[in-house]
């Protein structure tokens, strides 16, 4: 029994060390000292993924009348309406391609827009977000370790009784010898599972907190939506339009994924990455917000291989807006204005 207890200690300790090392290596390294958020679109992505980015753009478009509601859940673009940033351009382009103008369809299509998706790539490259799928292996490992340790903890009781019955000079009961390491294995497995689900890195949490503190006194609807998701939206008219649209987006994604795959495995966003090009779709845990991406609340879809190039709207806004993030007014104008006006104001 002593050898079995020793083997149990070695197995649990080695598994825990490898698990913690693998999780740490899966976290993105920091790109430079203390990265900061460049604009409200990045803050929205940190707070709730691409869904929050699109929601903030919809609030801005609906708030100033560039987008009008023509019926329950149906929107129209007012003639001559122009987009102020890449997120608003994604919404207007999605509406142009929408067959019926349903708001949830526009919202979902805008979430898939490359400019919106590349915002997550830019944040991940700076060490503020964890790329989708990077912690899945370690999350599963943590679950397996916690379950195996729990089963072995229960099994140690009958083994202890057997050992006490056959040994002439019983020593320390087997259950007491393995109890500390098994409890530790369960706790560490659960801790790793929780950490692997977190989408924000410590640097990302600090950057989002800094942006929220800068905009503490700005109650503009699109600013609050960008920083806190739909939970930060207080306007009853806008909530009446956007909350059902967000709910319908999740249902549509789930139905589309199940329709293509039937009983096969479908990812947490309710859609398969092989069918739909959704890569950044889950809400960012740890950001203090429950804003949704494409219907999931913590897991991710698939790993994104692209990066935010300097030619994209995401990349072009990052350098020009970085110097204007000292106040909320400059950050909000950076998030809602066009890339050219943003760069000219720096």
C-alpha positions as CSV (number, residue, x, y, z in Angstrom):
1,X,0.0,0.0,0.0
2,X,2.9,2.3,0.7
3,X,4.1,1.9,-2.9
4,X,0.6,2.5,-4.2
5,X,0.3,5.7,-2.2
6,X,3.8,6.8,-3.4
7,X,2.7,6.2,-7.0
8,X,-0.5,8.1,-6.5
9,X,1.5,11.1,-5.1
10,X,3.9,11.0,-8.0
11,X,1.1,10.7,-10.7
12,X,-1.0,13.6,-9.3
13,X,2.0,15.9,-8.7
14,X,3.4,15.3,-12.2
15,X,0.0,15.7,-13.8
16,X,-0.6,19.0,-12.0
17,X,2.8,20.4,-12.9
18,X,2.4,19.5,-16.6
19,X,-1.1,20.9,-16.5
20,X,-0.1,24.3,-15.0
21,X,3.0,24.6,-17.3
22,X,0.9,23.8,-20.4
23,X,-1.8,26.3,-19.4
24,X,0.8,29.0,-18.8
25,X,2.4,28.4,-22.2
26,X,-1.0,28.6,-23.9
27,X,-1.5,32.2,-22.7
28,X,-0.3,34.8,-25.2
29,X,2.9,36.7,-24.3
30,X,2.7,40.4,-23.8
31,X,3.7,42.5,-26.8
32,X,5.5,45.4,-25.1
33,X,4.9,46.9,-21.7
34,X,1.3,47.4,-20.5
35,X,-0.7,47.2,-23.7
36,X,-3.7,49.6,-23.9
37,X,-6.9,49.6,-25.8
38,X,-6.9,51.8,-28.8
39,X,-10.6,52.5,-29.2
40,X,-14.1,51.6,-28.2
41,X,-14.4,48.7,-30.7
42,X,-11.5,47.0,-29.0
43,X,-13.1,47.6,-25.6
44,X,-16.4,46.2,-26.8
45,X,-14.6,43.1,-28.1
46,X,-12.9,42.6,-24.8
47,X,-16.2,43.0,-22.9
48,X,-18.4,40.8,-25.1
49,X,-16.7,39.6,-28.3
50,X,-17.9,40.5,-31.8
51,X,-21.5,40.6,-30.6
52,X,-20.7,43.6,-28.3
53,X,-18.8,45.3,-31.1
54,X,-21.8,45.0,-33.5
55,X,-24.3,46.0,-30.7
56,X,-22.4,49.2,-30.0
57,X,-22.4,50.0,-33.7
58,X,-26.2,49.3,-33.9
59,X,-26.8,51.5,-30.9
60,X,-24.9,54.3,-32.6
61,X,-26.7,53.8,-36.0
62,X,-30.2,53.5,-34.4
63,X,-29.5,56.4,-32.0
64,X,-28.8,59.1,-34.6
65,X,-31.4,57.8,-37.1
66,X,-29.0,56.4,-39.8
67,X,-30.7,53.0,-39.2
68,X,-34.5,53.1,-38.6
69,X,-36.9,50.4,-37.5
70,X,-39.5,49.7,-40.1
71,X,-41.4,46.9,-38.3
72,X,-41.0,44.4,-35.5
73,X,-37.4,43.2,-35.8
74,X,-36.9,44.8,-39.2
75,X,-34.6,47.7,-39.9
76,X,-33.9,50.0,-42.9
77,X,-31.0,52.2,-43.7
78,X,-31.8,55.8,-44.3
79,X,-30.7,57.1,-47.7
80,X,-27.3,58.8,-47.5
81,X,-26.3,57.1,-44.3
82,X,-22.6,56.7,-43.9
83,X,-20.5,54.5,-41.5
84,X,-18.2,56.1,-38.9
85,X,-15.9,53.1,-38.4
86,X,-15.3,49.6,-39.5
87,X,-18.0,48.1,-37.2
88,X,-20.7,50.4,-38.6
89,X,-19.5,49.6,-42.1
90,X,-19.9,45.9,-41.4
91,X,-23.5,46.6,-40.2
92,X,-24.4,48.6,-43.3
93,X,-22.8,46.0,-45.6
94,X,-24.6,43.2,-43.8
95,X,-27.9,45.1,-44.2
96,X,-27.2,45.5,-47.9
97,X,-26.8,41.8,-48.3
98,X,-29.6,40.8,-45.9
99,X,-32.6,39.3,-47.8
100,X,-35.3,40.8,-45.6
101,X,-33.7,43.3,-43.3
102,X,-34.2,41.3,-40.1
103,X,-32.1,42.8,-37.3
104,X,-30.8,39.5,-36.0
105,X,-29.7,38.5,-39.5
106,X,-27.9,41.8,-39.9
107,X,-26.3,41.5,-36.5
108,X,-25.1,37.9,-37.1
109,X,-23.7,38.8,-40.6
110,X,-21.9,41.8,-39.2
111,X,-20.3,39.6,-36.5
112,X,-18.8,37.5,-39.3
113,X,-17.3,40.5,-41.1
114,X,-13.5,40.2,-41.4
115,X,-12.9,43.7,-40.0
116,X,-14.8,42.8,-36.8
117,X,-13.1,39.4,-36.5
118,X,-9.7,40.9,-37.0
119,X,-10.2,43.0,-33.9
120,X,-9.9,39.9,-31.9
121,X,-6.7,38.9,-33.7
122,X,-5.1,42.3,-33.0
123,X,-6.0,42.0,-29.3
124,X,-4.6,38.5,-29.1
125,X,-1.4,39.5,-30.8
126,X,-0.9,42.1,-28.1
127,X,-1.4,39.6,-25.3
128,X,-4.8,41.0,-24.2
129,X,-7.0,38.1,-25.3
130,X,-6.5,34.3,-25.5
131,X,-7.0,32.9,-29.0
132,X,-10.1,30.7,-29.3
133,X,-9.4,27.0,-28.7
134,X,-6.0,27.5,-27.2
135,X,-7.1,26.3,-23.7
136,X,-9.4,23.5,-24.8
137,X,-6.8,20.8,-24.3
138,X,-5.9,22.0,-20.8
139,X,-9.5,22.4,-19.8
140,X,-10.2,18.8,-20.7
141,X,-7.0,17.6,-18.9
142,X,-8.1,19.5,-15.8
143,X,-11.6,17.8,-15.9
144,X,-10.0,14.4,-16.3
145,X,-7.6,15.0,-13.5
146,X,-10.4,16.2,-11.1
147,X,-12.6,13.2,-12.0
148,X,-9.9,10.6,-11.7
149,X,-8.8,12.0,-8.3
150,X,-12.3,12.0,-7.1
151,X,-12.9,8.4,-8.2
152,X,-9.6,7.3,-6.7
153,X,-10.5,9.1,-3.4
154,X,-13.7,7.1,-3.1
155,X,-11.9,3.9,-4.1
156,X,-9.3,4.4,-1.4
157,X,-11.8,3.7,1.3
158,X,-12.5,0.1,0.5
159,X,-8.8,-0.4,-0.2
160,X,-8.0,0.9,3.3
161,X,-10.5,-1.5,4.9
162,X,-8.9,-4.4,3.0
163,X,-5.4,-3.4,4.0
164,X,-6.4,-3.1,7.6
165,X,-8.0,-6.6,7.5
166,X,-5.0,-8.4,6.0
167,X,-2.1,-6.5,7.6
168,X,-0.8,-7.9,10.9
169,X,0.7,-4.6,12.0
170,X,-1.4,-1.9,10.4
171,X,0.3,1.5,10.0
172,X,-1.1,4.7,8.6
173,X,-4.4,4.0,6.7
174,X,-4.0,4.2,2.9
175,X,-6.9,6.7,2.7
176,X,-5.1,9.1,4.9
177,X,-1.8,8.7,3.0
178,X,-3.5,9.7,-0.4
179,X,-6.2,12.0,0.9
180,X,-4.1,15.3,0.7
181,X,-2.7,14.7,-2.8
182,X,-6.1,13.6,-4.2
183,X,-7.9,16.6,-2.7
184,X,-5.1,18.8,-4.1
185,X,-5.5,17.2,-7.5
186,X,-9.2,17.8,-7.5
187,X,-8.8,21.5,-6.5
188,X,-6.0,22.2,-9.0
189,X,-8.0,20.5,-11.8
190,X,-11.0,22.7,-11.1
191,X,-8.7,25.8,-10.9
192,X,-7.2,25.0,-14.3
193,X,-10.6,24.4,-15.8
194,X,-11.8,27.8,-14.6
195,X,-8.6,29.6,-15.8
196,X,-8.7,27.9,-19.2
197,X,-12.2,29.3,-19.7
198,X,-11.1,32.9,-19.1
199,X,-10.7,34.8,-22.4
200,X,-9.1,37.9,-20.9
201,X,-5.5,37.8,-19.9
202,X,-4.4,39.8,-16.8
203,X,-3.1,42.5,-19.1
204,X,-6.5,42.5,-20.9
205,X,-8.4,42.8,-17.6
206,X,-6.2,45.8,-16.6
207,X,-6.6,47.4,-20.0
208,X,-10.4,47.1,-20.0
209,X,-10.6,48.4,-16.5
210,X,-8.5,51.4,-17.5
211,X,-10.8,52.1,-20.4
212,X,-13.9,51.8,-18.2
213,X,-12.4,54.2,-15.7
214,X,-11.7,56.8,-18.4
215,X,-15.3,56.6,-19.5
216,X,-16.8,56.4,-16.0
217,X,-18.8,59.7,-16.5
218,X,-19.8,59.1,-20.2
219,X,-23.3,57.8,-20.2
220,X,-23.6,57.9,-24.0
221,X,-25.6,54.7,-25.0
222,X,-23.1,53.4,-27.5
223,X,-20.2,54.0,-25.1
224,X,-21.9,52.1,-22.3
225,X,-22.9,49.3,-24.7
226,X,-19.3,49.0,-25.9
227,X,-17.9,48.9,-22.4
228,X,-20.6,46.7,-20.7
229,X,-22.5,45.0,-23.5
230,X,-26.3,45.2,-23.6
231,X,-26.4,45.2,-19.8
232,X,-25.0,48.7,-20.0
233,X,-27.7,49.9,-22.3
234,X,-30.4,51.8,-20.4
235,X,-32.5,53.2,-23.3
236,X,-35.8,51.2,-23.3
237,X,-36.4,51.7,-27.0
238,X,-32.9,50.4,-28.0
239,X,-33.1,47.5,-25.5
240,X,-36.5,46.5,-27.0
241,X,-34.8,46.2,-30.4
242,X,-31.4,44.7,-29.6
243,X,-32.1,42.2,-26.8
244,X,-34.5,40.1,-28.9
245,X,-32.1,40.4,-31.8
246,X,-29.2,39.0,-29.7
247,X,-31.5,36.2,-28.5
248,X,-32.5,35.4,-32.1
249,X,-28.9,35.4,-33.2
250,X,-28.1,32.7,-30.7
251,X,-31.1,30.6,-31.8
252,X,-30.3,31.1,-35.5
253,X,-26.7,30.0,-35.0
254,X,-27.8,26.9,-33.0
255,X,-30.4,25.9,-35.6
256,X,-28.0,26.4,-38.5
257,X,-25.3,24.4,-36.8
258,X,-27.7,21.5,-35.9
259,X,-29.3,21.7,-39.4
260,X,-26.0,21.0,-41.0
261,X,-24.7,18.3,-38.7
262,X,-27.8,16.7,-37.1
263,X,-26.5,14.8,-34.1
264,X,-22.9,15.4,-34.8
265,X,-20.8,17.5,-32.5
266,X,-21.5,21.2,-32.8
267,X,-19.3,23.8,-31.1
268,X,-20.4,26.0,-28.3
269,X,-21.5,28.8,-30.6
270,X,-24.1,26.6,-32.0
271,X,-22.4,26.4,-35.4
272,X,-19.6,24.4,-36.9
273,X,-16.4,26.2,-37.9
274,X,-16.3,23.9,-41.0
275,X,-19.5,25.5,-42.2
276,X,-19.5,29.0,-40.7
277,X,-16.3,31.1,-40.6
278,X,-16.9,32.2,-37.0
279,X,-13.7,32.2,-35.1
280,X,-14.1,34.8,-32.4
281,X,-17.6,34.2,-31.1
282,X,-17.7,33.7,-27.4
283,X,-18.0,36.2,-24.6
284,X,-14.9,37.2,-22.9
285,X,-14.9,35.8,-19.4
286,X,-13.4,37.9,-16.8
287,X,-14.3,41.2,-18.3
288,X,-17.0,41.9,-15.8
289,X,-19.7,41.7,-18.5
290,X,-22.0,39.1,-19.8
291,X,-22.3,40.4,-23.3
292,X,-22.6,37.6,-25.8
293,X,-20.8,36.8,-29.0
294,X,-22.6,34.4,-31.1
295,X,-24.5,32.6,-28.5
296,X,-21.8,31.0,-26.2
297,X,-20.8,32.2,-22.8
298,X,-17.3,31.2,-22.3
299,X,-16.1,28.6,-24.8
300,X,-14.8,29.3,-28.2
301,X,-15.2,28.0,-31.7
302,X,-12.0,27.5,-33.6
303,X,-8.6,28.9,-33.7
304,X,-8.1,31.9,-35.9
305,X,-5.1,31.8,-38.1
306,X,-5.3,35.3,-39.5
307,X,-3.9,38.5,-38.0
308,X,-4.8,42.1,-38.1
309,X,-2.8,43.5,-40.9
310,X,-1.8,47.1,-41.2
311,X,-4.1,47.5,-44.2
312,X,-7.3,46.5,-42.4
313,X,-9.5,49.0,-40.6
314,X,-8.5,47.4,-37.3
315,X,-4.8,47.8,-37.9
316,X,-5.2,51.4,-39.3
317,X,-7.0,52.5,-36.2
318,X,-4.7,51.0,-33.7
319,X,-1.7,53.3,-34.2
320,X,-3.6,56.5,-34.7
321,X,-5.9,56.1,-31.8
322,X,-3.4,55.0,-29.3
323,X,-2.3,58.5,-28.5
324,X,-5.8,59.8,-28.0
325,X,-6.9,57.4,-25.2
326,X,-6.2,59.6,-22.3
327,X,-9.8,60.7,-22.0
328,X,-13.1,59.0,-22.6
329,X,-14.2,61.7,-25.0
330,X,-11.2,61.0,-27.3
331,X,-11.7,57.3,-26.9
332,X,-15.4,57.4,-27.8
333,X,-14.8,59.7,-30.8
334,X,-12.1,57.3,-31.9
335,X,-14.4,54.4,-31.6
336,X,-17.3,56.0,-33.4
337,X,-15.5,58.1,-36.0
338,X,-14.0,57.0,-39.3
339,X,-10.4,55.8,-39.5
340,X,-9.4,58.8,-41.5
341,X,-10.7,61.4,-39.1
342,X,-9.2,59.5,-36.2
343,X,-5.8,59.5,-37.7
344,X,-6.1,63.2,-38.6
345,X,-6.8,64.1,-35.0
346,X,-3.8,62.5,-33.6
